[in-house]
C-alpha cells in the first residue's frame, strides 16, 4: 500500500511542485495533501492544478491539535514533508508523527539555522560570512528550529563572485535533485 505524504508549504511552492510531480506515479508513495498557513501561497495553486487536496490554517488553528491532527488523520498521512513552511511545528505534532516529519533547510546545518533563517536570509548570511561552501540539509523535525537529527547533507561551492541570488540558484538545484531521492530512500527503508 502506498505511503501517504502531506507537504507543508508557505510560499511559491517550487519544492512542493517538484515533490508532487516526482511522487505522482511512484510505487511507494503519493502526495495526498498540501497544507499551508498562507492563503496566497503559490504552492496551493500547484496543488490545485495537479489535483492534490489542500488545507489552509492560520497560526491559531495550526496550533490546535483537534484541528490539524484531524485533518491529517482524515487523509491517512504517514509522512509530513516541509517545503518552505514557515510556522514552528508544535510539540503535539512532533509527538503524533515521531521521526515522520522531515524538513529541507537551505544551508549546511548547524550553520545558518534557527528562527528567522530561511530563504534569502540564509543565502545573504552565507555570503556575508564569507563561506566557501553551502548546500542543503534534510533533517527530522524536533521541538526546536533546525535542530532535529540530520538525515542527509549535500553541498556546493560558493565562489567569490556569487551573490545571494546565485547562491540561491545553486541551492535550489540541490533541493530539486536530492529532496525527492532522500524521501524515497526513507520510504524504501521503512518497507
N, C-alpha and C positions, 0 to 999 in steps of 0.2 A: 504494500500500500504506500502511495506517495506521501512523503512528509509535507506538511503544510507550513508555508513561510508567510509571516507578516513583515512587511517593510515599514519602518517608521521614518518619515522624511519631512523636513520643514521647508525645503527650498525648491530650486529649479528641478531637481529630480533626475539629473543625468545618471547618477549611480542607480537609482531606483529603476529607471528605464532599462539600463544595462542588465540589471538582475532579472526583471520581469521577462525580458526578451530571452536571456540565457536559459531560464528555467521553464520557458513556455512549452517546450516539447521534451522536457527532461524526464528520464525514467524514475529518478529518485525523489524529486520534489517539484512543487509548483508554488508560485506566489498566489495566495488566495485573498490577501487583504493588504491595503495600503492605509496606514494611519498617519494623520498629520495634525499638527497643532495650528497650522496656518491655512485658513480657508482659501487663500490666494496662491498656495504653493503650486508651482509648475508640475510637481510630482503627481498631484491629483489629476491634472489634465492627461498626463501619460497613462495613468491607471485607467481613466475613463475610456481613452482611445483603445486600450488593449483589453477592455472588458474585465478589469480587476476591480472588485468592490473596494470602496474606500469609506473611511470614517474620519471625521474631524472632531477633535476635542480641544477645548480651551484648557489652559493650565489648571484651573479649578477642577474641571471634570476629569482630566487626565490623572489627577492625584486622588481620585475617589475609587477605591478598589471595586466597589459594586458596579461601576460604570465600565471601566477599561477591562477588567477581568471578564465580565460578562460578554463583552464584545469579542474578546479573543477566544473565549470558550465556544461561543456560537459558531465561530469559523474553524474550530478544531485545531488551533495553532500549536505547532510543535517547536518552531524556531522563530525568534524575533531578530531581525536584521536591521540595524540602524544605518541609515544612509543620509547623513547630513541632518540628523534630528537634534534639535537644539534644547529641548527640555531635559532636565535632570530625570533619570529613571528612578522612581520611588522604590524604597526598600521592599514594599509588599510585592512589587512586580518582579524584582530580582529573586525573591524567595519563591514566588509562584513558578518561575522559569529558571531553576538553577542550571548554570552552565548552558543555558539555551538562549541567551541574549548576547549578540556579538555586535561590535562596533568597528567602524573604519575610521582611523584618525590620520589626518594628512601630515604626519611627521613621524620621526623615529622616537617613540616614547622610550624613556621617561622625559626626554627633552620636549619642550614646547607643548605640554599638555596642561590640563586643568581648566577650571571655569573661565570662559571667555576666549579660550584658544580653539578657534575653529576657522575654517575657510581662509580668507586672505589675511586675517590676523596672524595665523600661523606662518604663512609664507613671508609676510613682512618681517616677523620676528626672526625667522631663519636667515633672511638676507641681512638684517641689521646685526645679527650675532656673528656674521662672517663665516657661517658654516660652509664646509666644502662638500657635505653630504646631507641629503634629506631623503624622504621617502614616505612610506605608509606603514602603519601598524594596525593589524587586525587583532582585536583582543576581546575577551569576555568582559561583560559589564559587572561591576560590583556597585556598592553604595557610593563610591567616590568617582568624580570625573576622571577618566583616563587612567585609572589605577588597577583595573582588572588584569587577570593573567593574560600575558601575551601569547597569541596563537602563532602569528607569523609576522615578519617584517620584510619589506623589500625596499631597496634604496636606489637612488640615482644621484649623480654628481650635481653640485651647484657650482657653476662656472662664475668667474669674476664678473662677466658682463650680463649675467642673469638678473632679471628684475623679479619682483614678487609675482608678476603675471606669467613670466616664462617658467618660473619655479612651479606655479600652479598647473601649467600645462603638462609639465613633466610628471608631476604627482598624479594628475588625472589619468594619464596614460597607465601608470602603475595600478591605480584603483580599478580602472575598467578591465585590465588584464587579469589581475590577481584576486580581486574580491570574490567573483563567482567561483573561481577554482578552489579557493580555500573553503568556501561554504560547501562546495561539492565534496571535498575531502572529508570535512567534518561529518557530513551526512553519510558518506560511504563507510567511515569508521564506526558509525553508530549502528549500521545494519547488522 
